[in-house]
């Protein structure tokens, strides 16, 4: 078999392969650089995204907190305004209540002071002589030592006789006033007795028969059932027991024949006398007005 030997020159191929190797190395360098650039870009993008996400999250939380704070602040302001209004309303109610309390307390104080004064006068009027004795006379007796005080003569002998004369003169003057008071009292008693003797009827002076008009009072009451509800009141002075019994018996017999009629308006003389008594009385105006009203509204029976 024939053998063929060929000689092939590989230099161009080696040269080309060498140039390819250089390009591959350049490509490798470029790929490594690109990979590095990509990694840096991805890292920057990740940092940018993380920063933006964090900023957005914190902004969202801050916005929500700010909204809640604004809402709560508005609610607090509204509650504060409402509390201030309620405070002003309570203060006005308090001031009005204080004024009403002062007015009512002053009114009742005046009323109770008037009632106390009226009750004091009425209690004093129940037993006026005893009250006058307890208030006026007892004070005079207890203060008698003050009224009759004497000066202790701690002086010289020359002025001692003069001071004794002054004390004796004061004692004599007071004794003279007491004697004058006793004489005036006895004189008035004698005049009163004479006037009473002239007014009263003495049986020894009048022995003949005469007609005498005696005022009596007829009262309808329930004291004695035997009197049929009537009581005859006759004067105590100037009449003996026989005359009083005769007047009562005649009046009881006469009561069966008389007719009582209702009379709402009293006589003019009675009204005039009652008005004089009310006007001259020392009672308070309230008692006077009530007495006048009761007198005007009263109705009674007359013959």
Beta strands, then each sheet from edge to edge (+ up, - down):
strand 1: 216-220
strand 2: 230-234
strand 3: 261-263
strand 4: 300-302
sheet 1: 1+ 2-
sheet 2: 3+ 4-
end
